[in-house]
Amino acid sequence: MSDRTVPEIFRPLFWDVDWNQLDGELHWRLIIERALNWGDESHLRWVFGRYGRTKILDVVRKSRRLTPKTARCWQNHFGLGEEEMRCFGTFSTSRDGYF
């Protein structure tokens, strides 16, 4: 599997995008957001192994697309305050805009 390939188990999380255009390098932020919001343990294992804690923490801090429940979970996991996380200020329901 190349660095740009995303495992087939992620396909259901990307029902709204062209799967053939999804790029593991270019769309890393989107992939992490989807895994955190809607993924299971296998998705999380893959994103932690592929992207590492630093990139995941960056997404948790900067994303406005994490659901409130997801945000609270990762806030506790990383020991963050609400003021360190953009999603607590504004939750975005707009399309991702990646495609």
N, C-alpha and C positions, 0 to 999 in steps of 0.2 A: 504494500500500500504506500503510495507516495504521500509526501507531506501535505499535498493539496486535497487528497481524498478524504472524505468523511465516511465513516462506517455506515453500512446499510441500516443499522438499527436506529439511526437518526432520521430516516426518511419520514416517518409519521409526524415528527416535530416540525417538518418543513413542507407541510401540505400546500401552503400558499405561495411557494416560490418554485422556480424551475430547478429541480434537483440537479440537473446536469450543469447548471451554472454555479452551484454552491462550491466555493473554494475554501478549503481549510485554512489557508494562509490569509487570503484577502478578507474573508468574512468571519474571522475568529471571534469578534465581539458578539455578533449575532448568534453564533453557534453556542457560545458560553451562556448568553442570556436565555436561549431556548432550553438548554440543558438544565440550568438552575431553576427555571420556572416550571417546566413540564417534563423533565427527564426523570429517569429512575436511577437506581444505584449503578447500573452498567454505563449509563450516559455520563454520570458524574465521575466514575473511575476513569473513563476515557478522557474527558476534558482536563481533569487534574493531571493525568499522565502526559497528555499532549501539550497543554498550554501552561501548566504549572500554577502554583499558588499566586505568584506575582500578577499575572494577567487576570486571573479570576478575581483577585482582590480589587484590581483596577476596575473591572466591570461592576462589581458589587458597589464600589464607591461612586462610580460615574453614571451608571445606567439609570434612566428614568422609566425603563420598561420592565422592571422587576415588579411582580405583584406584591401587595402589602404583606401577604403571608410569607412569600419567598424572601422578601427583604428582611423581615424579622428573623427568619431562620438563619440567614447568612450574617446578619448583624450579630447574633449571638455566637455563631461559629467563629467569626473573626474578632469578636470583642470590640465592635465599633459603636460609636455614639450616633444618634440620629442625624446630628449636624454634619457628620462625615459622609452621609449618603444622600445623593441627589434625589433618589426615588421617594424619600419621605417628604421632600418639598413639593414635587410635582410628579405625578404618575402619568405617563403618556400612553394613550390608547391608539395613537396614530400608527399607520403602517410603518414598517421598519425603514423603508426607503433605500434598502440595499440593492434592490433590483428594479 
